[in-house]
Amino acid sequence: MTTLYAPDGDRGRAFDPGAEATRATEAILRDTLHGTHRGVVVDSPPGAGKSTLVVRAALELAAAGRPLMVIAQTNAQVDDLVLRLAEKNPDLPVGRLHSSDPDPYDKALDALPNVRKSAKAGDLAGLDVVISTAAKWAHVKGVEPWRHAIVDEAYQMRSDALLAVAGLFERALFVGDPGQLDPFAIVGAEQWAGLSYDPSASAVSTLLAHNPELPQHRLPVSWRLPASAAPLVSDAFYPYTRFRSGTDHGDRRLAFAVASDGSGPDRVIDEAAETGWGLLELPARHTPRTDPEAVRAVAQVVRRLLDRGGAATSERSAEPVALTADRIAVGTAHRDQAAAVRAALADLGVPEVTVDTANRLQGREFDVTVVLHPLSGRPDATAFHLETGRLCVLASRHRHACIVVCRAGVTRLLDDHPSTEPVQLGVTVKFPDGWEAMMSTWDQWSEHRVPWRP
Amino acid sequence: MSLITALARLEAVRSGRAQPAATVRHRHLSERPLVLVPLTTAGEAGAPLGALVGTERDAPRLLVVPQPRDRDLRFAFLADLADIVLPCVDAYADAVETAERSETDPTTGKRVKVEVDLCADAPQIIVPSRAGIEFVRLLGRSMRFRRTAEQDPETAHPAPPRVPLLGRWLTHYGERARVPGSSLLLALTEVLTRHWATGQSSLEDQHLGALLAWIDPPDGGSGADAAVRAELARDADGQLLCPPAGPATDPAFDNKLLAPAIERYDRARTRFAAAEDGVEADDRFGELTAAEREIRALVASRTRPTWDAVWRGLDLLRALPEGEHVVDRWTRDRWSFTMHRDRVAAGEPPQPRRDDAVTAANKLATREREQARLEAQEALDDPLVMAGRRLAGEAFAGEVLDVVMTYSEGKRPSPRPLVTLRTEDRPHLGERTKVYRSLNGKPQAAEFVGYEGTEGSAGPGGDGADVLVVLRVLDKMGRGKEPEAGSVPEKGDRLCFTLFEHEQRGGAKLPDPEETPWTHGGPPGEADATAYPDPVTEEDLL
């Protein structure tokens, strides 16, 4: 493992990411297995090994003979956890509690002999680990409470969802990423703002408001983000709980077989391959959300990424790995933008690239991402577009490089639209706010700017 | 703002007239709504200055507080308001029909049907603007914890008998107004902006006069010009020709007309109090009455135009036919009214100042469900609303080109017909996306199979050509091997499928408040549950 030197204050002391991460994990497991508190909270920055931690904690709790329930937020997360658990310990009896809809779980689970699936919690009683979504757990009534629970993606879980399931367990480990998108309600919830149990707030904020003494840990190393990205993401979105990259500059490399043709997309690809970031800046203009020029630019960048025969070198393998369509993703703020990019990619004959909104990209990982900036072409900056978590998700999905496509004029737009959200009594002010995060990331990206007039 | 709203607003700017945003009326309107046009005093939150109130268009009752900071006069105002509003409530509370409701049997724990009363209709309150709803809520909060002399003989400032009850009802109405699609308490500007798109900003739309000018300009002129006049035009004395709908008043009116009148009233009252004999008192009482009458005239002059505007707005809305699902939502409002009636009758305490964790979560869940229900129902009731959803890729309409019968695998094969639909829309369909159409008022589900002519679910390119969508119909075809007649689309049918569900599932039941878990602070303490009025401070009294 590479040895890095910690910046500034810690200068001179060797920072060994592997050892740091192990130390943090040991402390978390100690508190979870042997602590006296009813809850343990773990903050995990992007790609810090949250799923690995959840799987390990589940296995150790099961080994200690404590019946365990695991609460995740989506069916995809639940199936993923079941598969990971079975991979680590194929003999562990696992229950997959699912809904009664058709096709409620991933068919891959049928191949696992020790995974029992049922829509009734009663059928799964006595199994070491039972896993389901918060929504499904909320319907489980009249059962003996579990000794232990693990709540995954707890910062994306709403307080009212925790209220519905908290009666099912005695103690719990809460794991999540505080920097990603906050949960939201489709109706106004200002009436409860400032209450410790505001139902629209995140599960963790309610939990900690009522139980401030609970131990809080954090994972200090991002294994996903490259050394070029970790400082920017950490400074912009986690200024008080910094993390570092597990790899050093030079550990990862992105190279292309075909030389640049000098066009904007090719130049921004080269800049991103070299430095980890690229900003393709189109001329300033107010546009509809599905800005045809910007959408086409995004599609062209993806097309060129594939055409130029990219190869990614990383600590995962000795040989460079080809940059294929499944290792590339496009992130947008809105669903109609994603649909427009998909259509543009289909026009260019690139169907397999993942194109989705920030909400749906949460928890996923790619080699290269292309991001349509949330403020591109906008005449105004609303709370939605300024949300810290949205930008954080978009800027932290990549292992090698991230290319941002945006119209010029973001600084001007930000200057014209200072944050004007009403201050609510009793609500902890989130820092940095979206405005600040937008500004600091933009400053950094401007150093990787490739202006282009399509 | 959705694309179709943006388009309607642009068309409104170009034509100078508001454009329809709906073809049917999406809110219930009562035959005899109770219209309330309140005014408040500048500088003191929740101090009413006066109101026009009533159910008769030509005979509103004018209530005025000549000195808004005087608590006795304020109480008198509230008592008068209670005397108008509460008989209205009572009249509806007694007319009931029998309905069924499922309840959990306390002994067996099973869900059983029970017969209960459901009020046949409910009183509807209309205020001019959203700020009016806030004011209703504020009035409710200021009244519901008050104690009458009967409830608490010790209280220093007993409220008139029916005032706390009015506070509870207004609180209930204010809270109900937060439920999407409810119609117990409506702000007219909000209902109008739901049905028409103007060429001004949504902030400006909150000015009732300007909004009506866009929708229905006088003499058929330009709505844009009329709106500017309604907002800004002043007479020679600097007073607005079209007073704001309130409850806040125009500062020019406060400073130039109202403040001097109140000062005269105060002086007259002091002189009357200082009168030394009967004759003097009679004279000075005359002065006092005249001063009061002056304030009444001022308040009337600022509320009457709004009162008339509200009724004009109601006329415009009544001209639209009612949407099909409106009655369904109004029934929910009637349930809400009935259940609050029952709580009052059962002697339950007033609504607590703050919701406990379970109540808050339940309310949020209800409102989210109602929001989804409202959005689905409005689209199903109204082709113009559905057009917006189609433009947004959330629905698609087209002609059935082909139907191929296939069957599901398994022991008992069920029909799973494949339907090919030609559409100009660009729905956001992914692999096996569920879509729904309305079949005799019930949703029939189908899943997306692919686009014909292109591979898999890759979807069409950006050009404007028609696409062929292949769907597999999944349900509502009966139990047999052959589908029931009329349950499968036929060649040539024009159908509209939505990507959103038509009906909302109930959420999971939350624990009882007494079983609030440790993560949410445990069960609420007793201290919080008891409602006391706010402590009276020195600033409360003159």
Boltz contact constraints between the chains, C-beta under 6 A:
constraints:
  - contact:
      token1: [A, 138]
      token2: [B, 508]
      max_distance: 6.0
  - contact:
      token1: [A, 139]
      token2: [B, 508]
      max_distance: 6.0
  - contact:
      token1: [A, 160]
      token2: [B, 361]
      max_distance: 6.0
  - contact:
      token1: [A, 160]
      token2: [B, 364]
      max_distance: 6.0
  - contact:
      token1: [A, 162]
      token2: [B, 519]
      max_distance: 6.0
  - contact:
      token1: [A, 163]
      token2: [B, 361]
      max_distance: 6.0
  - contact:
      token1: [A, 163]
      token2: [B, 520]
      max_distance: 6.0
  - contact:
      token1: [A, 164]
      token2: [B, 508]
      max_distance: 6.0
  - contact:
      token1: [A, 164]
      token2: [B, 510]
      max_distance: 6.0
  - contact:
      token1: [A, 166]
      token2: [B, 517]
      max_distance: 6.0
  - contact:
      token1: [A, 166]
      token2: [B, 519]
      max_distance: 6.0
  - contact:
      token1: [A, 167]
      token2: [B, 511]
      max_distance: 6.0
  - contact:
      token1: [A, 167]
      token2: [B, 517]
      max_distance: 6.0
  - contact:
      token1: [A, 186]
      token2: [B, 368]
      max_distance: 6.0
  - contact:
      token1: [A, 186]
      token2: [B, 371]
      max_distance: 6.0
  - contact:
      token1: [A, 187]
      token2: [B, 367]
      max_distance: 6.0
  - contact:
      token1: [A, 187]
      token2: [B, 368]
      max_distance: 6.0
  - contact:
      token1: [A, 187]
      token2: [B, 371]
      max_distance: 6.0
  - contact:
      token1: [A, 189]
      token2: [B, 364]
      max_distance: 6.0
  - contact:
      token1: [A, 192]
      token2: [B, 360]
      max_distance: 6.0
  - contact:
      token1: [A, 197]
      token2: [B, 357]
      max_distance: 6.0
  - contact:
      token1: [A, 197]
      token2: [B, 520]
      max_distance: 6.0
  - contact:
      token1: [A, 199]
      token2: [B, 360]
      max_distance: 6.0
  - contact:
      token1: [A, 199]
      token2: [B, 361]
      max_distance: 6.0
  - contact:
      token1: [A, 199]
      token2: [B, 364]
      max_distance: 6.0
  - contact:
      token1: [A, 207]
      token2: [B, 519]
      max_distance: 6.0
  - contact:
      token1: [A, 210]
      token2: [B, 521]
      max_distance: 6.0
  - contact:
      token1: [A, 339]
      token2: [B, 428]
      max_distance: 6.0
  - contact:
      token1: [A, 343]
      token2: [B, 461]
      max_distance: 6.0
  - contact:
      token1: [A, 343]
      token2: [B, 462]
      max_distance: 6.0
  - contact:
      token1: [A, 346]
      token2: [B, 458]
      max_distance: 6.0
  - contact:
      token1: [A, 346]
      token2: [B, 461]
      max_distance: 6.0
  - contact:
      token1: [A, 347]
      token2: [B, 461]
      max_distance: 6.0
  - contact:
      token1: [A, 351]
      token2: [B, 458]
      max_distance: 6.0
